[in-house]
Structures are given as structure tokens and as C-alpha cells.
Amino acid sequence: MERKKLQSVSIAALIVSIMPLAALAPSFLHLSLSDRVRTAWAGANIVFVLLGLILSVVCVRSKESRSVINIASTAISAFWALLMVGIVALAVFLTFVQ
């Protein structure tokens, strides 16, 4: 039962960690979004990245539940988190340079 629960959580973590890629869909479809929609989408992406990272780490912590899916979702979520931190650091740096 516990293994089945962790397996479903690991699949959910993988899906949630891939969700920020959906932000690329409007640009591929040549759609322009309003400022409010872009802001909401950016907030949702931040939530997806943090949730995916938390779920991935919870699943990877247990040796019994480690699998390729868990490791992949952790790597994807860590990539998104590092990307967000880099963007914020660049914004802060550019603010103080100007």
C-alpha cells in the first residue's frame, strides 16, 4: 500500500515538474496573452516548480521508493529551481548596476 502511494506521488511529481513547459505553448501557437494572464501563468509556474521539487525530494528520500521517475523529476525540478534563482539574481544584479 505504501509503495503504491509513493509510486503515484512520484508520477504526480514528474507531471508537476514538467508543467512549466506549458508556458511555451502560447509562443509556439503565436498567441499573445494579456498582462494578467502572463502574471498568473508565471505564478503558477513558480508553484509548479516548488511543488514538483518538494514531491520529488519526498519520494527520493526513501531508498525503497527511488526509481528513474523520481530521479528524473528531481533533476527537472532542480533545473527549473536553479533557472528561477538565476533569473532573480540577474534581475537584482541589473537593478543595482543601472
C-alpha positions as CSV (number, residue, x, y, z in Angstrom):
1,M,0.0,0.0,0.0
2,E,2.7,2.4,1.0
3,R,4.8,1.6,-2.1
4,K,1.7,2.1,-4.3
5,K,1.1,5.5,-2.7
6,L,4.7,6.6,-3.2
7,Q,4.6,5.4,-6.8
8,S,1.5,7.6,-7.5
9,V,3.2,10.5,-5.8
10,S,6.3,10.1,-7.9
11,I,4.3,10.1,-11.1
12,A,2.5,13.2,-9.9
13,A,5.9,14.8,-9.1
14,L,7.0,14.1,-12.7
15,I,3.9,15.6,-14.2
16,V,4.0,18.7,-12.0
17,S,7.7,19.2,-12.7
18,I,7.0,19.1,-16.5
19,M,4.1,21.5,-16.2
20,P,6.2,24.7,-16.6
21,L,6.9,23.7,-20.2
22,A,3.2,24.5,-20.9
23,A,4.2,28.2,-20.7
24,L,5.9,27.7,-24.1
25,A,2.6,26.7,-25.8
26,P,1.4,30.3,-26.5
27,S,4.6,31.2,-28.2
28,F,4.6,28.1,-30.4
29,L,1.0,28.9,-31.3
30,H,1.8,32.6,-31.9
31,L,-0.7,33.8,-29.3
32,S,-0.4,37.0,-27.3
33,L,-1.6,36.9,-23.8
34,S,-2.7,39.8,-21.6
35,D,-0.5,41.0,-18.8
36,R,-2.8,39.5,-16.1
37,V,-2.7,36.1,-17.8
38,R,1.1,36.2,-18.1
39,T,1.4,37.1,-14.4
40,A,-1.0,34.3,-13.3
41,W,0.9,31.9,-15.5
42,A,4.2,32.9,-14.0
43,G,2.8,32.5,-10.5
44,A,1.5,29.1,-11.5
45,N,4.9,28.1,-12.8
46,I,6.6,29.1,-9.6
47,V,4.1,27.0,-7.6
48,F,4.6,24.0,-10.0
49,V,8.4,24.2,-9.7
50,L,8.3,24.3,-5.9
51,L,5.6,21.6,-5.6
52,G,7.4,19.4,-8.0
53,L,10.7,19.8,-6.1
54,I,9.1,19.1,-2.8
55,L,7.3,16.0,-4.1
56,S,10.4,14.7,-5.8
57,V,12.6,15.1,-2.7
58,V,9.9,13.4,-0.6
59,C,10.0,10.4,-2.9
60,V,13.7,10.3,-3.4
61,R,14.5,10.4,0.4
62,S,13.3,6.8,0.9
63,K,15.7,4.3,-0.6
64,E,12.8,1.9,-1.3
65,S,11.0,4.4,-3.4
66,R,13.9,5.6,-5.6
67,S,13.3,5.0,-9.2
68,V,14.2,6.5,-12.6
69,I,11.0,8.5,-12.5
70,N,11.8,10.0,-9.1
71,I,15.4,10.9,-10.1
72,A,14.2,12.4,-13.4
73,S,11.5,14.5,-11.7
74,T,14.1,15.7,-9.1
75,A,16.6,16.7,-11.8
76,I,13.9,18.5,-13.8
77,S,12.6,20.3,-10.8
78,A,16.1,21.2,-9.7
79,F,16.8,22.6,-13.2
80,W,13.7,24.8,-13.0
81,A,14.6,26.0,-9.5
82,L,18.1,26.9,-10.5
83,L,16.8,28.7,-13.6
84,M,14.4,30.7,-11.4
85,V,17.1,31.6,-8.9
86,G,19.4,32.6,-11.8
87,I,16.8,34.9,-13.3
88,V,16.1,36.6,-9.9
89,A,19.9,37.0,-9.3
90,L,20.3,38.5,-12.8
91,A,17.3,40.9,-12.2
92,V,18.8,42.0,-8.8
93,F,22.2,42.5,-10.4
94,L,20.9,44.5,-13.3
95,T,18.9,46.7,-10.9
96,F,21.9,47.6,-8.9
97,V,24.2,48.1,-12.0
98,Q,21.8,50.6,-13.5
